[in-house]
Amino acid sequence: MKLTKTLFLGSAAGLMAASGAFAADLPVKARAVEYVKICSLYGAGFYYIPGTDTCIKLGGYLRADANLNTNSDFNPNQSGVAGARNRLMNYYTFRAREDLNIDTRTATEYGVVRTFFDGVFTWTTGNYSGTGSATGGTQYSGTLGLNASGTGLVGSGSGNVNGTDGNTSAGALGVYYAFIQFAGFTMGKAVSQFDAPWTNYPGNITDNLVGGSGTVTGVTQFTYTADFGQGVTASFSAEDATAYYQAGNLNMTGATAGGIIGGSYGTNALGGSRSPNLVGQVRVDQAWGLFQASVAAHDNHVAYYGATEATGHPDDKWGWAVQLALSIKNIPTGAGDTINIQGVYTDGATRYNFQNLSGSSYSLFGSSGVAYQSVGFANAPDTVYVTGSSQETVKTWGFRGAYTHNWDPKWNSSLYGAYAQAQFGTLAKTTICGAGGGAGVFGALAGVTGCNPDFAIGQLGVVTRWTPVKNLTFSADVSWTHLDQKYSGTVGASPSVATAKPTAAYELKDQDSVAMILRAQRNW
């Protein structure tokens, strides 16, 4: 019995030792996989970044545009080879664009910390311009990517004088928005606080409407926004003026008749950045709609009268702008129908009316019954001056708006329009047109019967959109732009060689331009 017990205990001990050896050879149990979790704090599409308490959302769109009767994706023909409206102008301009945005948010004891980035990859059809060659040469000056406005980098393409493009199929990255929001502050590149919420788009898809501010690709800023509840907010912002808000400070001493016809009224002599634009805004955003009042101050800082600092300079001149915007939602014509309108007045701050994508320089050619062709031209800088004088501000006013109607859940249309007027002071009118028997640069030319640099731009358009499935929309937008200029008579002129226009007699006349955008866009 004792022997049996001894054998049994020994066998058990052996089995336990063997079991321990086998267990040591088995793999360690893997940690549980940490799957991505939905973050419901900030709306649909957010997920927690694994291992963190930060939520992230990816979004964007892919867009294809076919633009008819324009050399641009966002403007009708208004100047340069587009305004020449001859064999150099494009009958179409194509654009393909991919947009990517990244939105992150983290809840903290100070409130939500948010970062937002929006970048685009773009390719756009380019342009050809004349070289003045006796053999009819042209050179490529295409839209290879994105400029400071984020919408079109005019490249130095390698086309040769025979018109053979050496580098047209290029593209580039554009950064629209890149900002941090924390405790009421916005720091980085975001939509200007001066802008209405719809920026350039009260109902249209074209980018070029006058009559209000519109930094659709963002402007670098430091902003504080106070939220008073019930949809009432107020913001104060310091915003970078250099990329989007410089319409020009022109020394008209350098103005020439040929330059004026091309929409250039002198030598642009911007100085370095000294002060950001100072912007204030109050907004009421509620179920019935929205009301917003905005003000801005803009420092016009000129370099020098001449080539060196010894030539002197005019003192800085502050300009300003004020804008009112109103949106009315759910009007009786149908669910989701809206009316968006805004009006603006500027004095020495032209870009708050003739916004960056509309531009403020025009030179369009057309037909004439009394001369070789007709031409209409205009320019609206921030200020003008002559060597030895002070700066004189250019005053503008304008408005724009749209009515959008939903026919059914898949179809809607918008009727939109805009108007803006620029008014020059005594110095500009005397220099260009003359006064008191004096001869102006342009007014003294033979054949000129009326001379006035004031002008107006009128725009009207309609867009229809079809959304057959969620987040896929097809649009057709037709717009008309009218240049109402105040010059009259005929003038002998030698336009820029880039336009291939000959030295001839041109009738001074209002001009019209019509353009169309066909767009397919898939949001994700």
C-alpha positions in Angstrom: 0.0 0.0 0.0 2.8 2.3 0.9 4.5 1.5 -2.4 1.4 2.2 -4.4 0.9 5.5 -2.7 4.5 6.5 -3.5 4.1 5.5 -7.1 0.9 7.5 -7.4 2.3 10.7 -5.9 5.4 10.4 -8.1 3.4 10.0 -11.2 1.3 13.1 -10.3 4.4 15.2 -9.7 5.7 14.1 -13.1 2.5 15.0 -14.9 2.5 18.4 -13.2 6.0 19.1 -14.3 5.2 18.0 -17.8 2.2 20.3 -17.9 4.2 23.2 -16.8 6.7 22.6 -19.5 4.0 22.4 -22.2 2.4 25.6 -20.8 5.6 27.5 -21.2 5.7 26.5 -24.9 2.2 27.9 -25.6 1.9 31.5 -27.1 0.9 34.4 -24.8 -2.7 35.4 -25.2 -3.0 38.4 -27.6 -4.4 41.7 -26.4 -7.9 42.5 -27.5 -8.0 44.4 -30.8 -9.0 48.0 -30.3 -11.5 48.7 -33.1 -12.2 52.2 -34.4 -15.1 53.6 -32.5 -17.8 56.0 -33.7 -17.6 59.5 -32.2 -21.2 60.8 -31.8 -20.2 64.1 -30.1 -19.8 66.2 -33.2 -22.1 64.8 -35.8 -22.0 62.1 -38.4 -18.7 60.9 -39.9 -16.5 61.3 -36.8 -14.4 58.5 -35.4 -12.1 58.2 -32.4 -8.4 58.0 -33.4 -7.4 54.7 -31.8 -5.8 55.1 -28.5 -6.8 58.7 -28.1 -9.8 60.8 -27.1 -9.6 62.9 -30.3 -12.3 62.5 -32.9 -11.5 62.8 -36.7 -13.5 63.2 -39.8 -12.3 62.9 -43.4 -14.2 64.5 -46.2 -13.9 66.2 -49.6 -15.1 66.0 -53.2 -14.0 65.3 -56.7 -15.1 67.8 -59.3 -15.0 68.0 -63.1 -15.7 71.4 -64.8 -16.3 72.2 -68.5 -16.2 76.0 -68.9 -17.5 77.5 -72.2 -16.4 80.8 -73.7 -13.8 81.6 -71.1 -10.1 81.2 -70.4 -10.8 80.7 -66.7 -12.6 78.4 -64.4 -14.0 81.3 -62.4 -14.2 84.4 -64.6 -15.8 85.3 -67.9 -13.6 86.8 -70.5 -12.7 90.2 -69.2 -9.0 91.1 -70.0 -5.8 89.9 -71.6 -6.0 87.3 -74.3 -9.5 86.3 -73.0 -10.7 89.8 -73.4 -9.1 90.0 -76.9 -11.8 87.6 -78.1 -9.8 86.5 -81.2 -8.0 83.3 -82.2 -6.0 83.3 -79.0 -9.0 83.0 -76.6 -10.2 79.6 -75.4 -13.6 78.4 -76.5 -13.4 76.0 -73.5 -11.5 75.5 -70.3 -11.5 72.2 -68.5 -10.7 71.6 -64.8 -10.4 68.5 -62.7 -10.0 68.9 -58.9 -9.8 66.6 -55.9 -10.4 68.2 -52.5 -9.4 66.6 -49.1 -10.4 68.0 -45.7 -9.4 66.7 -42.3 -11.4 67.8 -39.2 -10.2 66.9 -35.7 -11.9 67.7 -32.4 -10.9 67.0 -28.8 -13.0 67.9 -25.7 -11.0 69.6 -23.0 -11.7 71.5 -19.8 -11.4 74.8 -21.8 -13.9 73.6 -24.4 -13.4 71.8 -27.8 -10.0 72.1 -29.5 -10.5 71.9 -33.2 -8.1 71.7 -36.2 -9.2 71.9 -39.8 -7.3 71.4 -43.1 -8.6 71.6 -46.6 -6.3 71.1 -49.6 -7.0 70.6 -53.3 -5.2 69.0 -56.2 -6.1 70.8 -59.5 -5.4 70.6 -63.2 -6.7 73.4 -65.5 -6.5 74.0 -69.2 -3.9 76.7 -70.0 -3.7 79.7 -72.3 -1.6 81.0 -75.2 -0.6 84.6 -75.7 1.1 86.4 -78.6 4.8 87.2 -78.6 4.8 90.0 -81.2 6.8 87.7 -83.5 6.6 88.6 -87.3 5.9 84.9 -87.9 2.9 84.8 -85.6 4.5 83.1 -82.6 2.7 82.4 -79.3 3.8 81.2 -75.9 2.1 79.1 -73.3 1.1 80.9 -70.1 -1.0 78.2 -68.6 -2.8 77.6 -65.4 -0.5 74.9 -64.0 -1.8 74.9 -60.4 -2.8 77.3 -57.7 -1.8 80.8 -57.0 -2.0 82.8 -53.7 -5.8 82.8 -54.1 -5.8 79.0 -54.3 -7.4 79.0 -57.7 -4.9 79.3 -60.5 -1.1 79.5 -60.7 -0.1 81.2 -63.9 2.9 79.2 -64.8 5.9 79.9 -67.0 5.0 77.0 -69.2 7.7 75.8 -71.7 5.7 76.4 -74.9 7.7 77.7 -77.8 7.0 80.3 -80.4 5.5 77.8 -82.8 2.7 77.2 -80.3 3.9 73.7 -79.3 3.2 73.3 -75.6 6.0 71.6 -73.7 4.3 71.3 -70.3 0.5 71.6 -70.2 -0.6 68.6 -68.2 0.7 69.7 -64.8 -1.1 70.4 -61.5 -0.3 71.4 -58.0 -1.5 71.4 -54.4 -3.5 74.4 -53.1 -4.1 75.0 -49.4 -7.5 76.5 -48.8 -7.9 76.2 -45.0 -5.6 75.3 -42.2 -6.6 76.6 -38.8 -6.9 75.9 -35.1 -10.0 76.8 -33.0 -9.7 77.0 -29.2 -11.6 78.9 -26.5 -13.2 81.2 -28.9 -10.0 81.9 -31.0 -9.5 81.0 -34.6 -5.8 81.0 -35.7 -4.7 80.2 -39.2 -6.2 80.3 -42.7 -10.0 80.4 -42.7 -12.8 82.3 -44.3 -12.7 86.1 -43.5 -14.9 87.2 -40.7 -16.0 90.0 -43.0 -17.6 87.6 -45.5 -21.2 86.5 -45.5 -21.6 82.8 -44.8 -22.1 82.0 -48.5 -18.9 83.9 -49.4 -19.1 84.3 -53.2 -22.1 82.0 -53.7 -25.5 83.5 -52.7 -26.9 80.9 -55.1 -24.5 80.5 -58.0 -21.5 78.2 -58.6 -19.5 80.9 -60.5 -16.8 82.5 -58.4 -16.7 85.9 -60.0 -19.6 87.9 -58.6 -18.8 91.5 -57.6 -20.9 93.3 -54.9 -19.2 91.8 -51.8 -16.3 90.2 -50.1 -15.5 86.5 -50.7 -12.3 84.7 -49.5 -13.5 81.3 -50.6 -10.0 79.9 -50.2 -9.4 81.4 -46.8 -7.2 84.2 -45.4 -4.7 83.9 -42.6 -6.1 85.5 -39.5 -6.1 85.7 -35.7 -9.7 86.0 -34.5 -11.7 86.0 -31.3 -15.4 85.2 -31.4 -17.8 85.8 -28.5 -20.9 83.6 -28.4 -23.8 85.3 -26.6 -26.3 82.5 -27.1 -29.5 82.3 -29.2 -27.4 82.4 -32.4 -25.9 85.8 -31.6 -22.1 86.1 -32.1 -19.5 88.9 -32.4 -16.0 88.6 -33.8 -12.9 90.8 -34.0 -10.1 89.7 -36.4 -6.7 90.7 -37.6 -6.4 89.3 -41.2 -3.5 89.2 -43.7 -4.0 91.8 -46.4 -1.2 90.8 -48.8 -2.7 87.8 -50.7 -6.4 88.8 -51.2 -7.0 92.5 -50.3 -4.5 94.4 -52.5 -6.4 95.9 -55.4 -3.4 98.2 -56.1 -1.8 101.6 -55.2 -1.2 103.1 -58.6 1.3 105.9 -59.4 -0.5 107.5 -62.3 2.6 109.4 -63.4 3.5 106.3 -65.3 0.1 105.9 -67.0 0.1 105.6 -70.8 -2.7 105.5 -73.3 -1.8 102.0 -74.4 -1.8 100.8 -70.8 -5.1 102.5 -70.0 -6.7 100.7 -72.9 -5.3 97.4 -71.4 -7.0 98.2 -68.0 -3.8 99.5 -66.4 -3.9 103.0 -65.0 -0.3 103.4 -63.8 2.5 101.7 -62.0 1.6 99.5 -59.0 3.9 100.3 -56.1 2.7 98.3 -53.1 5.0 98.4 -50.1 5.7 95.7 -47.5 3.0 94.5 -45.1 2.7 96.9 -42.2 -0.7 96.3 -40.7 -3.2 93.4 -41.1 -6.8 94.3 -42.1 -8.8 94.9 -38.9 -12.3 93.3 -39.1 -15.3 93.4 -36.9 -18.5 91.4 -37.3 -21.9 90.9 -35.6 -24.1 88.0 -36.6 -27.6 86.8 -35.7 -28.2 83.2 -37.0 -31.5 81.7 -36.2 -34.3 79.5 -37.6 -35.8 82.3 -39.7 -32.5 83.1 -41.3 -29.5 85.3 -40.7 -28.4 88.9 -40.4 -24.8 90.1 -40.4 -23.0 93.4 -40.2 -19.3 93.7 -41.0 -16.7 96.5 -41.0 -13.0 96.5 -42.0 -10.1 98.8 -42.0 -7.3 98.5 -44.7 -3.9 100.2 -44.6 -2.7 101.4 -48.0 1.1 101.4 -47.7 3.1 102.5 -50.8 6.8 101.8 -51.4 8.4 104.8 -53.2 7.7 107.3 -56.0 10.6 106.1 -58.0 13.3 103.4 -58.2 15.0 104.2 -54.9 14.1 105.3 -51.4 15.7 108.7 -52.2 12.7 109.5 -54.4 10.4 109.7 -51.4 6.9 108.2 -50.8 3.3 109.2 -50.0 2.1 108.7 -46.5 -0.1 105.7 -45.6 -3.8 106.0 -46.3 -6.3 104.0 -44.4 -9.3 102.6 -46.3 -12.4 101.1 -44.9 -15.4 99.0 -45.9 -18.9 98.1 -44.4 -21.2 95.3 -45.4 -24.7 94.1 -44.5 -25.9 90.6 -45.3 -29.4 89.0 -44.9 -30.6 85.4 -45.5 -34.3 84.5 -45.3 -35.0 80.7 -45.0 -38.1 78.6 -45.7 -40.0 81.2 -47.6 -43.5 80.4 -48.8 -42.5 79.3 -52.3 -41.3 76.0 -51.0 -39.5 74.0 -48.4 -35.8 74.9 -48.3 -36.1 77.9 -50.6 -33.9 80.8 -49.6 -33.1 84.4 -50.4 -29.6 85.7 -49.8 -28.7 89.3 -50.3 -25.8 91.6 -49.3 -24.6 95.2 -49.9 -21.2 96.8 -49.5 -19.6 100.2 -49.5 -15.8 100.7 -49.7 -13.4 103.7 -49.6 -9.8 102.7 -50.3 -10.6 99.0 -49.7 -11.8 97.9 -53.2 -11.3 94.1 -52.7 -14.2 94.0 -50.2 -16.5 94.7 -53.3 -14.5 93.7 -56.4 -13.4 90.6 -54.6 -10.2 88.7 -55.4 -11.7 86.2 -57.9 -13.7 88.8 -59.7 -10.8 91.2 -60.1 -11.1 94.9 -60.9 -9.3 95.3 -64.2 -11.1 95.0 -67.5 -10.2 95.2 -71.2 -12.6 93.7 -73.6 -12.7 94.0 -77.4 -15.8 93.6 -79.6 -17.3 94.6 -82.9 -17.8 98.1 -84.2 -19.5 99.8 -87.1 -17.3 102.9 -87.1 -13.8 101.6 -86.4 -11.6 98.5 -86.7 -13.1 97.1 -83.5 -14.5 98.4 -80.2 -12.9 98.2 -76.8 -14.2 98.7 -73.2 -11.7 99.1 -70.3 -11.7 99.9 -66.6 -9.7 99.6 -63.5 -10.5 100.0 -59.8 -7.4 100.1 -57.5 -7.5 101.0 -53.8 -5.7 104.3 -54.3 -4.1 106.4 -56.9 -1.4 109.2 -56.7 1.2 111.0 -58.8 4.8 111.6 -57.9 4.9 114.1 -55.1 1.2 113.8 -54.2 -0.7 112.1 -51.4 -2.8 109.0 -52.1 -6.4 109.4 -53.2 -8.8 106.6 -52.4 -11.2 105.0 -54.9 -14.8 104.6 -53.7 -17.0 101.7 -54.6 -20.4 100.3 -53.8 -22.3 97.2 -54.8 -24.7 94.4 -54.0 -25.4 90.8 -54.9 -28.0 88.2 -54.1 -29.8 85.1 -55.2 -33.2 83.3 -54.9 -33.0 79.5 -54.7 -36.0 77.3 -55.4 -36.3 73.5 -54.8 -38.4 71.9 -57.5 -38.3 68.6 -55.7 -35.7 66.7 -53.6 -33.5 66.1 -56.7 -33.8 69.4 -58.6 -33.2 73.1 -57.7 -32.5 76.3 -59.5 -31.1 79.7 -58.5 -31.5 83.1 -60.1 -28.7 85.4 -59.1 -27.3 88.8 -59.9 -24.7 91.4 -58.8 -23.9 95.1 -59.4 -20.9 97.2 -58.5 -19.8 100.7 -59.2 -16.4 102.4 -58.9 -15.9 106.2 -58.5 -12.7 108.1 -58.8 -11.7 111.4 -57.3 -10.4 114.7 -58.7 -6.7 113.6 -58.9 -7.5 110.5 -61.0 -9.9 112.3 -63.3 -7.5 115.2 -63.9 -4.6 112.9 -64.6 -6.5 110.6 -67.0 -8.9 113.0 -68.6 -7.6 116.6 -67.9 -9.4 119.5 -66.3 -9.5 123.3 -66.7 -8.1 123.2 -70.1 -5.3 120.8 -69.1 -4.6 117.7 -71.1 -5.0 114.3 -69.5 -3.1 111.2 -70.5 -6.1 109.7 -72.3 -8.6 112.6 -72.7 -6.2 114.6 -74.9 -6.1 111.9 -77.5 -7.6 112.7 -80.9 -11.1 111.2 -81.3 -11.9 110.9 -77.6 -15.3 112.7 -77.0 -16.0 111.5 -73.5 -13.6 110.7 -70.7 -14.4 109.4 -67.3 -12.7 106.5 -65.4 -15.8 105.8 -63.4 -17.5 102.5 -64.3 -20.0 99.8 -63.3 -20.2 96.1 -63.6 -23.6 94.3 -63.9 -24.0 90.5 -63.7 -27.0 88.2 -64.1 -27.2 84.4 -64.2 -29.1 81.2 -63.6 -28.0 77.8 -62.4 -29.8 74.5 -62.2 -28.7 71.5 -60.2 -29.7 67.8 -60.4 -28.8 65.3 -57.6 -29.8 61.9 -58.9 -28.2 60.1 -55.9 -27.0 61.4 -52.6 -23.8 63.5 -52.8 -23.6 63.4 -56.6 -24.6 66.7 -58.3 -24.7 67.9 -61.9 -24.9 71.6 -62.5 -25.3 74.1 -65.4 -24.6 77.8 -64.7 -25.0 80.5 -67.4 -23.8 84.0 -66.5 -23.8 87.4 -68.3 -21.5 90.2 -67.4 -21.9 93.8 -68.6 -19.1 96.5 -68.4 -20.7 100.0 -68.3 -17.7 102.3 -69.0 -17.9 106.1 -69.4 -15.5 106.7 -72.3 -16.8 107.5 -75.8 -15.4 108.3 -79.2 -12.7 106.6 -81.2 -9.0 106.4 -80.5 -5.9 105.2 -82.4 -4.2 102.7 -80.1 -1.5 100.0 -80.0 -2.8 97.3 -77.6 -0.4 94.8 -75.9 1.3 92.4 -78.3 0.0 89.5 -76.1 -3.5 90.1 -77.5 -2.3 90.1 -81.1 -4.4 93.3 -81.7 -3.0 95.7 -84.4 -2.4 99.4 -84.2 -5.7 100.7 -85.4 -8.7 102.9 -84.6 -10.9 101.5 -81.8 -14.4 102.6 -80.8 -14.8 103.2 -77.0 -17.9 101.2 -76.1 -19.6 99.1 -73.4 -18.9 95.4 -73.6 -20.7 92.2 -72.7 -19.5 88.7 -71.9 -21.4 85.4 -71.5 -19.9 82.2 -70.0 -21.2 78.8 -69.0 -20.0 76.2 -66.4 -21.0 72.5 -66.7 -20.0 70.7 -63.5 -20.1 67.2 -62.1 -19.3 66.9 -58.4 -19.1 63.9 -56.1 -18.9 64.7 -52.3 -17.7 62.2 -49.8 
